[in-house]
Amino acid sequence: MGPAIAVAVPVFFILIAIEYAVGRKRGTSNYRLNDAVNSLSLGVLSQVVNLFTRLLRIGIYALAYTHFAIWHLSADQWWVWAAGIVAYDFCYYWNHRLGHESAVLWAAHVVHHQSQEYNLSTALRQTSSGVLLGWIFYLPMAVAGFPVEVFVVAAVTNLLYQYWIHTEQIGKLGWFDRWFASPSNHRVHHAVNDKYIDRNYSGIFMAWDHLFG
């Protein structure tokens, strides 16, 4: 995961600059220096911690895959990669949902919701302690037989996808909002209105939110 994130970092900052410029032009910029610096600092801390925990998480997954997989799916099949992305998002949904409903898991996830602004820098405000229990939610993928490389690529895809939805500069997207996580959907997830609290837990696909309320 690390190399992919390292490559993506310059793109992240370019998009932040574009978002800031668009917001300034529209008169709707919501960047504050202290808030953005806090988000970026927490993102850096999260990646430093990940350097030491990445092998542990992947190692646990590989161990479960080797010894407990019901069958071993082939990474040579395109549908395994597609199914892996869907399966990972399903697991992420429950990880994220329980991250809001369980006090223990919320203690790790709350840092992502502490920003007073909602912009692309907020996407980088990540927990450094989520690894302690987060890996448990993805073990069903190992038992189902998804190879380690499929799991890793699905995880990176899910993480990178969620970056662009942390913005107020993109409005509603019609039919897309119903089927996929989008800026409009995720804005209400970060809202504090009672009507919207505990909604929109999906990383990519909105199907899980529709199926499980």
ZAVEX-368178 format. One record per residue (C-alpha): residue in three letters; z, x, y; residue number from 1. Coordinates in steps of 0.001 Angstrom, whole numbers, plus 524288, in hexadecimal, padded with zeros to 5 digits. Example, Ala and Ser with C-alpha at 12.3 -4.5 7.8 and 13.67 -1.06 7.14 Angstrom:
BEGIN
<pt><selo>Ala</selo><z>81E78</z><x>8300C</x><y>7EE6C</y><fivo>1</fivo></pt>
<pt><selo>Ser</selo><z>81BE4</z><x>83566</x><y>7FBDC</y><fivo>2</fivo></pt>
This chain:
BEGIN
<pt><selo>Met</selo><z>80000</z><x>80000</x><y>80000</y><fivo>1</fivo></pt>
<pt><selo>Gly</selo><z>8037B</z><x>80B15</x><y>80933</y><fivo>2</fivo></pt>
<pt><selo>Pro</selo><z>7F5E5</z><x>81113</x><y>80AF2</y><fivo>3</fivo></pt>
<pt><selo>Ala</selo><z>7EFE5</z><x>803CA</x><y>80DD5</y><fivo>4</fivo></pt>
<pt><selo>Ile</selo><z>7FA24</z><x>800DE</x><y>81828</y><fivo>5</fivo></pt>
<pt><selo>Ala</selo><z>7F87B</z><x>80E66</x><y>81E19</y><fivo>6</fivo></pt>
<pt><selo>Val</selo><z>7E9E0</z><x>80C0C</x><y>81F74</y><fivo>7</fivo></pt>
<pt><selo>Ala</selo><z>7EC57</z><x>7FE87</x><y>8252D</y><fivo>8</fivo></pt>
<pt><selo>Val</selo><z>7F60B</z><x>80313</x><y>82F8F</y><fivo>9</fivo></pt>
<pt><selo>Pro</selo><z>7EBA2</z><x>8074F</x><y>83982</y><fivo>10</fivo></pt>
<pt><selo>Val</selo><z>7E507</z><x>7FA22</x><y>837A4</y><fivo>11</fivo></pt>
<pt><selo>Phe</selo><z>7F20B</z><x>7F361</x><y>839EE</y><fivo>12</fivo></pt>
<pt><selo>Phe</selo><z>7F3C0</z><x>7FA3F</x><y>846EF</y><fivo>13</fivo></pt>
<pt><selo>Ile</selo><z>7E5B8</z><x>7F79D</x><y>84B13</y><fivo>14</fivo></pt>
<pt><selo>Leu</selo><z>7E799</z><x>7E921</x><y>84859</y><fivo>15</fivo></pt>
<pt><selo>Ile</selo><z>7F483</z><x>7E935</x><y>84FCD</y><fivo>16</fivo></pt>
<pt><selo>Ala</selo><z>7ED6C</z><x>7EF21</x><y>85B73</y><fivo>17</fivo></pt>
<pt><selo>Ile</selo><z>7E2AA</z><x>7E4DA</x><y>85A80</y><fivo>18</fivo></pt>
<pt><selo>Glu</selo><z>7ECA2</z><x>7D9D6</x><y>8596C</y><fivo>19</fivo></pt>
<pt><selo>Tyr</selo><z>7F3FF</z><x>7DF10</x><y>86532</y><fivo>20</fivo></pt>
<pt><selo>Ala</selo><z>7E773</z><x>7E028</x><y>86D33</y><fivo>21</fivo></pt>
<pt><selo>Val</selo><z>7E322</z><x>7D264</x><y>86985</y><fivo>22</fivo></pt>
<pt><selo>Gly</selo><z>7F085</z><x>7CCF8</x><y>86CD2</y><fivo>23</fivo></pt>
<pt><selo>Arg</selo><z>7F090</z><x>7D3C1</x><y>87A07</y><fivo>24</fivo></pt>
<pt><selo>Lys</selo><z>7E312</z><x>7CE7C</x><y>87D12</y><fivo>25</fivo></pt>
<pt><selo>Arg</selo><z>7E712</z><x>7C0B6</x><y>87953</y><fivo>26</fivo></pt>
<pt><selo>Gly</selo><z>7F437</z><x>7C1E8</x><y>88022</y><fivo>27</fivo></pt>
<pt><selo>Thr</selo><z>7FB07</z><x>7BEFE</x><y>8733E</y><fivo>28</fivo></pt>
<pt><selo>Ser</selo><z>7FFA9</z><x>7CC81</x><y>86F1F</y><fivo>29</fivo></pt>
<pt><selo>Asn</selo><z>80CDE</z><x>7CBFC</x><y>86864</y><fivo>30</fivo></pt>
<pt><selo>Tyr</selo><z>80F78</z><x>7DA74</x><y>8668E</y><fivo>31</fivo></pt>
<pt><selo>Arg</selo><z>81C64</z><x>7E01B</x><y>86B23</y><fivo>32</fivo></pt>
<pt><selo>Leu</selo><z>81E6C</z><x>7EEB8</x><y>869E3</y><fivo>33</fivo></pt>
<pt><selo>Asn</selo><z>82BFD</z><x>7EE57</x><y>863D7</y><fivo>34</fivo></pt>
<pt><selo>Asp</selo><z>82842</z><x>7E3CC</x><y>85A11</y><fivo>35</fivo></pt>
<pt><selo>Ala</selo><z>81BC9</z><x>7EABD</x><y>855F5</y><fivo>36</fivo></pt>
<pt><selo>Val</selo><z>822BB</z><x>7F7E4</x><y>854C1</y><fivo>37</fivo></pt>
<pt><selo>Asn</selo><z>82D1F</z><x>7F1AB</x><y>84C20</y><fivo>38</fivo></pt>
<pt><selo>Ser</selo><z>822B0</z><x>7EBBD</x><y>84366</y><fivo>39</fivo></pt>
<pt><selo>Leu</selo><z>81B39</z><x>7F87C</x><y>84231</y><fivo>40</fivo></pt>
<pt><selo>Ser</selo><z>827AE</z><x>80034</x><y>83FA6</y><fivo>41</fivo></pt>
<pt><selo>Leu</selo><z>82BB7</z><x>7F706</x><y>834BC</y><fivo>42</fivo></pt>
<pt><selo>Gly</selo><z>81E00</z><x>7F81B</x><y>82F1A</y><fivo>43</fivo></pt>
<pt><selo>Val</selo><z>81EE4</z><x>806F1</x><y>82EDF</y><fivo>44</fivo></pt>
<pt><selo>Leu</selo><z>82C66</z><x>80660</x><y>8289F</y><fivo>45</fivo></pt>
<pt><selo>Ser</selo><z>82748</z><x>7FD03</x><y>81E52</y><fivo>46</fivo></pt>
<pt><selo>Gln</selo><z>81C24</z><x>8062D</x><y>81ABD</y><fivo>47</fivo></pt>
<pt><selo>Val</selo><z>8254A</z><x>811E4</x><y>819F3</y><fivo>48</fivo></pt>
<pt><selo>Val</selo><z>82E08</z><x>80A6D</x><y>81081</y><fivo>49</fivo></pt>
<pt><selo>Asn</selo><z>821F7</z><x>80665</x><y>808D1</y><fivo>50</fivo></pt>
<pt><selo>Leu</selo><z>81E99</z><x>814A2</x><y>806AC</y><fivo>51</fivo></pt>
<pt><selo>Phe</selo><z>82ACD</z><x>815C7</x><y>7FE55</y><fivo>52</fivo></pt>
<pt><selo>Thr</selo><z>82A6E</z><x>80873</x><y>7F7C3</y><fivo>53</fivo></pt>
<pt><selo>Arg</selo><z>81BEE</z><x>8068E</x><y>7F4F1</y><fivo>54</fivo></pt>
<pt><selo>Leu</selo><z>81C16</z><x>80DF3</x><y>7E81E</y><fivo>55</fivo></pt>
<pt><selo>Leu</selo><z>82848</z><x>806AE</x><y>7E3F0</y><fivo>56</fivo></pt>
<pt><selo>Arg</selo><z>82217</z><x>7F95B</x><y>7E635</y><fivo>57</fivo></pt>
<pt><selo>Ile</selo><z>8153F</z><x>7FCF4</x><y>7DFE0</y><fivo>58</fivo></pt>
<pt><selo>Gly</selo><z>81C83</z><x>803D0</x><y>7D4DF</y><fivo>59</fivo></pt>
<pt><selo>Ile</selo><z>82477</z><x>7F7A2</x><y>7D1C6</y><fivo>60</fivo></pt>
<pt><selo>Tyr</selo><z>8180A</z><x>7EF8B</x><y>7D1D3</y><fivo>61</fivo></pt>
<pt><selo>Ala</selo><z>81121</z><x>7F947</x><y>7C8E9</y><fivo>62</fivo></pt>
<pt><selo>Leu</selo><z>81CB1</z><x>7F94D</x><y>7BFA7</y><fivo>63</fivo></pt>
<pt><selo>Ala</selo><z>81CB0</z><x>7EA7D</x><y>7BED7</y><fivo>64</fivo></pt>
<pt><selo>Tyr</selo><z>80DE8</z><x>7EA61</x><y>7BCFA</y><fivo>65</fivo></pt>
<pt><selo>Thr</selo><z>80E89</z><x>7F464</x><y>7B208</y><fivo>66</fivo></pt>
<pt><selo>His</selo><z>8198A</z><x>7EE38</x><y>7AA60</y><fivo>67</fivo></pt>
<pt><selo>Phe</selo><z>81986</z><x>7DFBC</x><y>7AD93</y><fivo>68</fivo></pt>
<pt><selo>Ala</selo><z>80B86</z><x>7DBB5</x><y>7B0B0</y><fivo>69</fivo></pt>
<pt><selo>Ile</selo><z>8071A</z><x>7D03B</x><y>7A868</y><fivo>70</fivo></pt>
<pt><selo>Trp</selo><z>7F95B</z><x>7D5C0</x><y>7A8E4</y><fivo>71</fivo></pt>
<pt><selo>His</selo><z>7F284</z><x>7E079</x><y>7B07C</y><fivo>72</fivo></pt>
<pt><selo>Leu</selo><z>7E7F4</z><x>7DBCA</x><y>7B9B3</y><fivo>73</fivo></pt>
<pt><selo>Ser</selo><z>7DC84</z><x>7E4C9</x><y>7BC21</y><fivo>74</fivo></pt>
<pt><selo>Ala</selo><z>7DAFF</z><x>7EAD3</x><y>7C99B</y><fivo>75</fivo></pt>
<pt><selo>Asp</selo><z>7CC6F</z><x>7EBA2</x><y>7C6AE</y><fivo>76</fivo></pt>
<pt><selo>Gln</selo><z>7CB0D</z><x>7DCF9</x><y>7C8B7</y><fivo>77</fivo></pt>
<pt><selo>Trp</selo><z>7C913</z><x>7D80E</x><y>7D69F</y><fivo>78</fivo></pt>
<pt><selo>Trp</selo><z>7D051</z><x>7CB7B</x><y>7D3DD</y><fivo>79</fivo></pt>
<pt><selo>Val</selo><z>7DC99</z><x>7D315</x><y>7D05F</y><fivo>80</fivo></pt>
<pt><selo>Trp</selo><z>7DCC7</z><x>7D8D7</x><y>7DE19</y><fivo>81</fivo></pt>
<pt><selo>Ala</selo><z>7DA4F</z><x>7CB80</x><y>7E448</y><fivo>82</fivo></pt>
<pt><selo>Ala</selo><z>7E4B5</z><x>7C523</x><y>7DBC2</y><fivo>83</fivo></pt>
<pt><selo>Gly</selo><z>7EDEF</z><x>7D056</x><y>7DEF0</y><fivo>84</fivo></pt>
<pt><selo>Ile</selo><z>7ECD1</z><x>7CDAE</x><y>7ED8E</y><fivo>85</fivo></pt>
<pt><selo>Val</selo><z>7EF90</z><x>7BF40</x><y>7EB35</y><fivo>86</fivo></pt>
<pt><selo>Ala</selo><z>7FAD7</z><x>7C239</x><y>7E1E8</y><fivo>87</fivo></pt>
<pt><selo>Tyr</selo><z>800DD</z><x>7CBEE</x><y>7EB67</y><fivo>88</fivo></pt>
<pt><selo>Asp</selo><z>80041</z><x>7C1F8</x><y>7F656</y><fivo>89</fivo></pt>
<pt><selo>Phe</selo><z>80708</z><x>7B801</x><y>7ED8A</y><fivo>90</fivo></pt>
<pt><selo>Cys</selo><z>811F2</z><x>7C1B9</x><y>7EAEB</y><fivo>91</fivo></pt>
<pt><selo>Tyr</selo><z>81277</z><x>7C534</x><y>7F951</y><fivo>92</fivo></pt>
<pt><selo>Tyr</selo><z>813F7</z><x>7B6D4</x><y>7FCB8</y><fivo>93</fivo></pt>
<pt><selo>Trp</selo><z>8207B</z><x>7B5F2</x><y>7F4BC</y><fivo>94</fivo></pt>
<pt><selo>Asn</selo><z>82560</z><x>7C303</x><y>7F9A5</y><fivo>95</fivo></pt>
<pt><selo>His</selo><z>8232C</z><x>7BEA8</x><y>807A5</y><fivo>96</fivo></pt>
<pt><selo>Arg</selo><z>8286F</z><x>7B0F2</x><y>80595</y><fivo>97</fivo></pt>
<pt><selo>Leu</selo><z>834FF</z><x>7B593</x><y>7FF42</y><fivo>98</fivo></pt>
<pt><selo>Gly</selo><z>835C2</z><x>7BFD7</x><y>809E4</y><fivo>99</fivo></pt>
<pt><selo>His</selo><z>83843</z><x>7B45A</x><y>812F5</y><fivo>100</fivo></pt>
<pt><selo>Glu</selo><z>84062</z><x>7ABFA</x><y>809C7</y><fivo>101</fivo></pt>
<pt><selo>Ser</selo><z>8495C</z><x>7B650</x><y>803E1</y><fivo>102</fivo></pt>
<pt><selo>Ala</selo><z>85385</z><x>7BCC6</x><y>80C9D</y><fivo>103</fivo></pt>
<pt><selo>Val</selo><z>85281</z><x>7C9B0</x><y>8053E</y><fivo>104</fivo></pt>
<pt><selo>Leu</selo><z>843B6</z><x>7CA52</x><y>8065B</y><fivo>105</fivo></pt>
<pt><selo>Trp</selo><z>843DC</z><x>7C536</x><y>8144F</y><fivo>106</fivo></pt>
<pt><selo>Ala</selo><z>84C77</z><x>7D0AF</x><y>8180F</y><fivo>107</fivo></pt>
<pt><selo>Ala</selo><z>840E4</z><x>7D971</x><y>814BF</y><fivo>108</fivo></pt>
<pt><selo>His</selo><z>83619</z><x>7D0C4</x><y>81A33</y><fivo>109</fivo></pt>
<pt><selo>Val</selo><z>83C99</z><x>7CC81</x><y>826E0</y><fivo>110</fivo></pt>
<pt><selo>Val</selo><z>83896</z><x>7D908</x><y>82DD7</y><fivo>111</fivo></pt>
<pt><selo>His</selo><z>82A7A</z><x>7D432</x><y>82DB1</y><fivo>112</fivo></pt>
<pt><selo>His</selo><z>82E84</z><x>7C805</x><y>83529</y><fivo>113</fivo></pt>
<pt><selo>Gln</selo><z>8371C</z><x>7CE7B</x><y>83F61</y><fivo>114</fivo></pt>
<pt><selo>Ser</selo><z>82C47</z><x>7D150</x><y>84908</y><fivo>115</fivo></pt>
<pt><selo>Gln</selo><z>82CA3</z><x>7C879</x><y>854FB</y><fivo>116</fivo></pt>
<pt><selo>Glu</selo><z>81DF7</z><x>7C9A4</x><y>85661</y><fivo>117</fivo></pt>
<pt><selo>Tyr</selo><z>812E4</z><x>7C693</x><y>84D05</y><fivo>118</fivo></pt>
<pt><selo>Asn</selo><z>807ED</z><x>7D076</x><y>84D07</y><fivo>119</fivo></pt>
<pt><selo>Leu</selo><z>8018E</z><x>7DA75</x><y>8441A</y><fivo>120</fivo></pt>
<pt><selo>Ser</selo><z>80CA2</z><x>7E41F</x><y>84604</y><fivo>121</fivo></pt>
<pt><selo>Thr</selo><z>81593</z><x>7D9E5</x><y>83FCB</y><fivo>122</fivo></pt>
<pt><selo>Ala</selo><z>80DD6</z><x>7DB3C</x><y>83332</y><fivo>123</fivo></pt>
<pt><selo>Leu</selo><z>81285</z><x>7E94D</x><y>8324E</y><fivo>124</fivo></pt>
<pt><selo>Arg</selo><z>820DA</z><x>7E553</x><y>83399</y><fivo>125</fivo></pt>
<pt><selo>Gln</selo><z>82423</z><x>7E67D</x><y>82526</y><fivo>126</fivo></pt>
<pt><selo>Thr</selo><z>83082</z><x>7E795</x><y>81D2B</y><fivo>127</fivo></pt>
<pt><selo>Ser</selo><z>834DD</z><x>7F445</x><y>816F1</y><fivo>128</fivo></pt>
<pt><selo>Ser</selo><z>83DD7</z><x>7EDBC</x><y>80D0C</y><fivo>129</fivo></pt>
<pt><selo>Gly</selo><z>834AE</z><x>7E3A5</x><y>80729</y><fivo>130</fivo></pt>
<pt><selo>Val</selo><z>83173</z><x>7ED0B</x><y>7FC2F</y><fivo>131</fivo></pt>
<pt><selo>Leu</selo><z>83F11</z><x>7EB5F</x><y>7F671</y><fivo>132</fivo></pt>
<pt><selo>Leu</selo><z>83BDB</z><x>7DE05</x><y>7F0B6</y><fivo>133</fivo></pt>
<pt><selo>Gly</selo><z>82DDE</z><x>7DB1A</x><y>7F4B2</y><fivo>134</fivo></pt>
<pt><selo>Trp</selo><z>827D7</z><x>7E1C2</x><y>7E8CE</y><fivo>135</fivo></pt>
<pt><selo>Ile</selo><z>82DC6</z><x>7D77C</x><y>7DFCE</y><fivo>136</fivo></pt>
<pt><selo>Phe</selo><z>8245E</z><x>7CD02</x><y>7E494</y><fivo>137</fivo></pt>
<pt><selo>Tyr</selo><z>8185A</z><x>7D475</x><y>7E013</y><fivo>138</fivo></pt>
<pt><selo>Leu</selo><z>81C9D</z><x>7D73A</x><y>7D221</y><fivo>139</fivo></pt>
<pt><selo>Pro</selo><z>815C9</z><x>7CABC</x><y>7CD53</y><fivo>140</fivo></pt>
<pt><selo>Met</selo><z>808EF</z><x>7D179</x><y>7D0A9</y><fivo>141</fivo></pt>
<pt><selo>Ala</selo><z>80C9F</z><x>7DCD0</x><y>7C7D4</y><fivo>142</fivo></pt>
<pt><selo>Val</selo><z>8106C</z><x>7D38A</x><y>7BCCF</y><fivo>143</fivo></pt>
<pt><selo>Ala</selo><z>80391</z><x>7CC3D</x><y>7BEC9</y><fivo>144</fivo></pt>
<pt><selo>Gly</selo><z>7FC6D</z><x>7D90C</x><y>7BC8A</y><fivo>145</fivo></pt>
<pt><selo>Phe</selo><z>7F701</z><x>7DCCF</x><y>7C9D4</y><fivo>146</fivo></pt>
<pt><selo>Pro</selo><z>7F4E0</z><x>7EBA7</x><y>7C9EC</y><fivo>147</fivo></pt>
<pt><selo>Val</selo><z>7FC9D</z><x>7F3F7</x><y>7D363</y><fivo>148</fivo></pt>
<pt><selo>Glu</selo><z>7F09B</z><x>7F719</x><y>7DB94</y><fivo>149</fivo></pt>
<pt><selo>Val</selo><z>7EDA3</z><x>7E8A0</x><y>7DD2E</y><fivo>150</fivo></pt>
<pt><selo>Phe</selo><z>7FB99</z><x>7E621</x><y>7E16E</y><fivo>151</fivo></pt>
<pt><selo>Val</selo><z>7FB19</z><x>7F119</x><y>7EB89</y><fivo>152</fivo></pt>
<pt><selo>Val</selo><z>7EE11</z><x>7ECCB</x><y>7F14D</y><fivo>153</fivo></pt>
<pt><selo>Ala</selo><z>7F28D</z><x>7DE9C</x><y>7F1C5</y><fivo>154</fivo></pt>
<pt><selo>Ala</selo><z>7FF02</z><x>7E2C7</x><y>7F8CE</y><fivo>155</fivo></pt>
<pt><selo>Val</selo><z>7F77A</z><x>7EAA1</x><y>802F2</y><fivo>156</fivo></pt>
<pt><selo>Thr</selo><z>7ED9B</z><x>7DF9C</x><y>804D5</y><fivo>157</fivo></pt>
<pt><selo>Asn</selo><z>7F87D</z><x>7D5BE</x><y>806FB</y><fivo>158</fivo></pt>
<pt><selo>Leu</selo><z>7FFA4</z><x>7DE7B</x><y>81087</y><fivo>159</fivo></pt>
<pt><selo>Leu</selo><z>7F3A6</z><x>7E213</x><y>8188B</y><fivo>160</fivo></pt>
<pt><selo>Tyr</selo><z>7EEDE</z><x>7D40F</x><y>81916</y><fivo>161</fivo></pt>
<pt><selo>Gln</selo><z>7FB88</z><x>7CF95</x><y>81F4D</y><fivo>162</fivo></pt>
<pt><selo>Tyr</selo><z>7FA29</z><x>7D8D7</x><y>82AC6</y><fivo>163</fivo></pt>
<pt><selo>Trp</selo><z>7EFE2</z><x>7D12B</x><y>8324D</y><fivo>164</fivo></pt>
<pt><selo>Ile</selo><z>7F706</z><x>7C425</x><y>8318D</y><fivo>165</fivo></pt>
<pt><selo>His</selo><z>80202</z><x>7C914</x><y>83A61</y><fivo>166</fivo></pt>
<pt><selo>Thr</selo><z>7FB90</z><x>7C59B</x><y>84739</y><fivo>167</fivo></pt>
<pt><selo>Glu</selo><z>7FB59</z><x>7BAFD</x><y>85189</y><fivo>168</fivo></pt>
<pt><selo>Gln</selo><z>7EDD4</z><x>7BEC0</x><y>85653</y><fivo>169</fivo></pt>
<pt><selo>Ile</selo><z>7E6AC</z><x>7B7DB</x><y>84B2D</y><fivo>170</fivo></pt>
<pt><selo>Gly</selo><z>7E75A</z><x>7A913</x><y>84B66</y><fivo>171</fivo></pt>
<pt><selo>Lys</selo><z>7E5AA</z><x>79F0E</x><y>840B0</y><fivo>172</fivo></pt>
<pt><selo>Leu</selo><z>7DAB6</z><x>7A1A9</x><y>8370C</y><fivo>173</fivo></pt>
<pt><selo>Gly</selo><z>7D7F4</z><x>79427</x><y>8319D</y><fivo>174</fivo></pt>
<pt><selo>Trp</selo><z>7D60C</z><x>79350</x><y>822DE</y><fivo>175</fivo></pt>
<pt><selo>Phe</selo><z>7DA08</z><x>7A19B</x><y>82156</y><fivo>176</fivo></pt>
<pt><selo>Asp</selo><z>7E7E1</z><x>79E4A</x><y>8258B</y><fivo>177</fivo></pt>
<pt><selo>Arg</selo><z>7E950</z><x>794C4</x><y>81A41</y><fivo>178</fivo></pt>
<pt><selo>Trp</selo><z>7E55F</z><x>79E36</x><y>80F8B</y><fivo>179</fivo></pt>
<pt><selo>Phe</selo><z>7E97D</z><x>7AB90</x><y>81488</y><fivo>180</fivo></pt>
<pt><selo>Ala</selo><z>7F4D1</z><x>7B194</x><y>81BDA</y><fivo>181</fivo></pt>
<pt><selo>Ser</selo><z>7F07B</z><x>7B290</x><y>829FF</y><fivo>182</fivo></pt>
<pt><selo>Pro</selo><z>7F604</z><x>7B599</x><y>83770</y><fivo>183</fivo></pt>
<pt><selo>Ser</selo><z>7F83A</z><x>7A70F</x><y>839CA</y><fivo>184</fivo></pt>
<pt><selo>Asn</selo><z>7FFAA</z><x>7A550</x><y>82D00</y><fivo>185</fivo></pt>
<pt><selo>His</selo><z>807A9</z><x>7B196</x><y>82E6C</y><fivo>186</fivo></pt>
<pt><selo>Arg</selo><z>80B5F</z><x>7AEF3</x><y>83C7A</y><fivo>187</fivo></pt>
<pt><selo>Val</selo><z>812BF</z><x>7A2D9</x><y>83843</y><fivo>188</fivo></pt>
<pt><selo>His</selo><z>81917</z><x>7AAC6</x><y>82D67</y><fivo>189</fivo></pt>
<pt><selo>His</selo><z>81EE2</z><x>7B39D</x><y>837D9</y><fivo>190</fivo></pt>
<pt><selo>Ala</selo><z>82289</z><x>7A81D</x><y>84091</y><fivo>191</fivo></pt>
<pt><selo>Val</selo><z>83068</z><x>7A342</x><y>84285</y><fivo>192</fivo></pt>
<pt><selo>Asn</selo><z>82D05</z><x>794CE</x><y>8436F</y><fivo>193</fivo></pt>
<pt><selo>Asp</selo><z>83427</z><x>78CD9</x><y>8390E</y><fivo>194</fivo></pt>
<pt><selo>Lys</selo><z>82748</z><x>78660</x><y>83563</y><fivo>195</fivo></pt>
<pt><selo>Tyr</selo><z>8213F</z><x>7934F</x><y>83154</y><fivo>196</fivo></pt>
<pt><selo>Ile</selo><z>82C8D</z><x>79AFB</x><y>82B9C</y><fivo>197</fivo></pt>
<pt><selo>Asp</selo><z>82ACA</z><x>79E67</x><y>81D36</y><fivo>198</fivo></pt>
<pt><selo>Arg</selo><z>81C13</z><x>79C91</x><y>81D0C</y><fivo>199</fivo></pt>
<pt><selo>Asn</selo><z>81023</z><x>7A4D5</x><y>81A16</y><fivo>200</fivo></pt>
<pt><selo>Tyr</selo><z>814EF</z><x>7AF0B</x><y>81083</y><fivo>201</fivo></pt>
<pt><selo>Ser</selo><z>807BC</z><x>7B2F8</x><y>80AF8</y><fivo>202</fivo></pt>
<pt><selo>Gly</selo><z>80224</z><x>7C060</x><y>80D7A</y><fivo>203</fivo></pt>
<pt><selo>Ile</selo><z>7F3D6</z><x>7BC95</x><y>80BEB</y><fivo>204</fivo></pt>
<pt><selo>Phe</selo><z>7F1F8</z><x>7AF62</x><y>80540</y><fivo>205</fivo></pt>
<pt><selo>Met</selo><z>7F7D8</z><x>7A2E7</x><y>80AAA</y><fivo>206</fivo></pt>
<pt><selo>Ala</selo><z>7F6C9</z><x>79C48</x><y>7FD5C</y><fivo>207</fivo></pt>
<pt><selo>Trp</selo><z>804A8</z><x>7A02C</x><y>7F9AC</y><fivo>208</fivo></pt>
<pt><selo>Asp</selo><z>80A2A</z><x>799C9</x><y>805E9</y><fivo>209</fivo></pt>
<pt><selo>His</selo><z>802C7</z><x>78D56</x><y>802E2</y><fivo>210</fivo></pt>
<pt><selo>Leu</selo><z>806E1</z><x>78D49</x><y>7F497</y><fivo>211</fivo></pt>
<pt><selo>Phe</selo><z>81532</z><x>7905E</x><y>7F6B1</y><fivo>212</fivo></pt>
<pt><selo>Gly</selo><z>817BA</z><x>78998</x><y>80379</y><fivo>213</fivo></pt>
